[in-house]
Amino acid sequence: MTATLTTRLRVPAGTAKVCVASLMILSTAEATVPNPPVLMGFKQPVSAVDLVNSLGVVTHVLYNQTPYANIQKVSAALTYTGIVNVRDSSPPADTSRFDYLASHGARFDFVLRAEAASELMDTVHRMEAFAQRHPDGISSIEGMNEINNWPANYKGQRGFPAAVLVQQDLYKAIKASPTLKNIPVYNLTLGAAGPSDYARLGDLSSYADEGNAHIYFPKGAAPSSVWEKAYQGARASTLRLPRAVVTETGYTTSKGSPHGVDETVQAKYLLTLIAEVWSKKVPRTFIYQLVNNSASETDWTAGLGLYRYDWTPKTAATAIHNLTSLLLSGGTVASAASMTAASTAKGSADFSLSATREGVGSIAVQKPGGAVDLLIWREQPLWDAGARRQLVTQSAQVSVAPANSNSSKASVYDPLTGKTSQVALENSTFSFELPDHPVVVEFQ
């Protein structure tokens, strides 16, 4: 049985209505995971720079009655997490807050505000001027946000027909702009939508460079319990495009919401989600959101932040910091190979991996200095929504045998805790216990 719940964020007076999160409520049955992998022979590593560059986070810098009013805190929080891709509303006449973040390394996915539809060309001209001031400051431009929740008025049309016209005209205007034409345009989004909703949009493949999805997880469900159905459903309006981005996803820690989990589970799930979107080669995934923009404990949307309302980091912020810092050691996102072009990994990782339980996944990651690490994880349900507590989970014994290696020991790094354990080579393999969240193996 599938039900739908749509909850709107309280928008402070004088701010833009954008990036409203919606929740798709699906079955909370235990996630289905693939058979245990045994990876033999050649495995092409993926650039750590490219992986970290595929991450983004949603902000609301125009929400001037929330923690986002402190733009210095926003910048510092982004720097700490290692995330530079920011999803926010298309710039208004005063772009000073966006200019500040761009001057400190942020790169924007600008989402067209519903209010901006009536001034579409003015908005395009503001983005052109922004791109001229900050040549690497715009990573993408996105159609309207959750148009079934925030309907548009445009050229005498309202709702879905208006939003489709806006998407068409936005795409044409961006591709006609000498300044913006090479910036990818994402499709518009729907919130908590079904097949009939996407059918109303028709085929927008000619008016976007990437499809676009919003994916949330009901009652602490594991990522794979929802992901594929929601992702493929959102692609229905851009099926001629080979892939889609995800511009909203995350887990809430709102204690009074039936969908809230504790901060440790939020961190574990987000680490697992990051590993899985990397393995699926999702071109960009934006976590919703940087900081709790309300102190409410009953509104599920209020607890989605990586930071608490007072700007102290949740466990998730620390874990993402630990993961990005380790993978980028020897370089940074900003300096390694430039953020505007892929830094293709070279070399190979030749190894075999086996595990005592099903569902173990792995990615070989080449760091900026050339070393290859293994990111290893196993998804499993972590949260009992009825009892509102963590489930008892099962670890797996994992053995990794690198071929043609002179390594005699390896380090297993846990991004959740920041701790490292040493593992010695025995019988040509490194064996260790895999917990209920991802770890990184480095060979010495």
Buried (B, 14 or more C-beta within 10 A) or exposed (E): EEEEBBBBBEBBEEBBBBBBBBBBBBEBEEBEBEEBBEBEEEBEBBBBBBBBBBBBBBBBBBBBEBBBBBBEBBBEBBBBBBBBBBBBBBBBEEBEBBBBBBEBBBBBBBBBBBBBBEBBEEBBBBBBEBBEEBEBBBBBBBBBBBBBBBBBBBEEBEBBBBBBBBBBBBBEBBBEBEBBEEBBBBBBBBBBBEEEBBEBBEEBBEBBBBBBBBBBBBBBBBBBBBBEBBBEBBBBBBBEBEBBBBBBBBBBBBEEBBBBBBBBBBBBBBBBBBBBBBBEEBBBBBBBBBBBBBEBBEBBBBBBBBBBBEBEBBBBBBBBBBBBBBBBBEBBBBEBBEBEEEBEBEEBBBBBBBBBBBBBBBBBBBBBEEBBBBBBBBBBBBBBBEEBEBBEEEBBEBBBBBEEBEEEEBBBBBBBBBEEEEBEBEEEBBBBEBBBBBBBBBBE
